[in-house]
Amino acid sequence: MILWDAATSAPVARLSDRGPSLAGLDYSSDGALIAAACADATIRILDSAAGRELGTLSGHDRWVACVAFDPASARIASGGQDRTVRIWDLATGQATAVLRGHTERINAVRFSPDGRLIASASRDGSVRLWDADSGEQVALLSGHTSDVFTVLFSADGSRLYSGSRDQTIRVWDAASGAPIAVIEGHGQPVTCLALNPSQTRLAAGSWYGQVVLIDVATLDQIASFSAHDAAIRGISFSADGRWLATGSFDGTVRLFDSATREEAESAGLTADSR
């Protein structure tokens, strides 16, 4: 795991170099901690500044595919090959709930902005909403016809976006689970999603390295460009919305100007960059 300086494109730390393979990462809201979903069925908690491991959460039966902090960074949600979502108390390191219902691997988990809901996306083609306190399922969102790779709440928590191998993005009412819209025309499986800080643009990464930008108000596609030579597995806007970062199975992280779609001059970060 490598941490990069976004301004200089220089690596600033290499973490967990000899640990198990990583399937997913999330930062705590203050940036102090990193949770890593690991192939050895554990979640590793790391100090992002010091680069040292602080603890390990154990309980999944098979490899962990995804992990997410709650907004207060007090709890973590995880999901994986064992078809369960688990909620962890970060202070004690103990699982407080095991959520069952998915019939295939869980690909993504997210807390709502208020921390009251957890959304999970699965290879079984469904999205499920769970009460983060009680662990009860509150909604089953059906409509995708293949694996759902990613879920994303809007900043106000009113909408939930999901992206799937079926090449669509679906928009849901996060309170009721009712469908709002289906965004088609992507032409590739949708692997990851991000909203810019002003919540006006939705960025979607795809299986074959394409990025599509969507107008949130109209749900129309406004731009698309080729970013990588392989699947994009992570996408994120910078805090000021100027930059769009993408990470891919091609072994690179790239930075693009979100307005012009031009790649930053010093971008194209690889594991061999020193």
Number of C-alpha atoms within 10 A of each C-alpha: 15 14 15 15 10 17 9 11 21 15 17 14 15 14 18 17 9 7 12 15 15 20 17 21 20 17 18 19 14 9 12 13 21 24 27 28 28 23 19 16 21 22 28 21 22 21 16 19 14 11 17 13 16 11 14 13 20 15 14 22 14 18 21 30 26 29 28 26 26 22 17 13 19 14 23 26 26 29 30 28 21 19 23 24 30 22 25 22 16 16 9 11 15 15 18 14 18 17 18 14 11 21 14 18 22 30 27 28 29 25 26 23 17 12 18 15 24 25 28 30 29 27 21 18 22 23 29 19 26 20 17 21 13 12 19 15 17 15 17 18 22 13 12 21 14 17 24 30 25 30 27 23 24 18 16 10 18 14 20 24 23 28 27 27 21 18 22 22 26 20 22 20 17 22 14 14 19 15 16 13 13 16 15 15 12 19 13 18 24 30 28 27 26 24 23 22 15 10 15 13 21 21 23 26 32 30 22 20 22 22 25 20 22 20 15 15 10 9 17 13 18 12 14 16 12 13 26 24 15 17 21 26 21 21 23 20 22 14 11 9 17 15 23 22 21 23 24 22 16 13 14 19 22 22 27 20 15 19 11 10 18 13 17 16 10 13 18 18 19 16 12 8 12 9
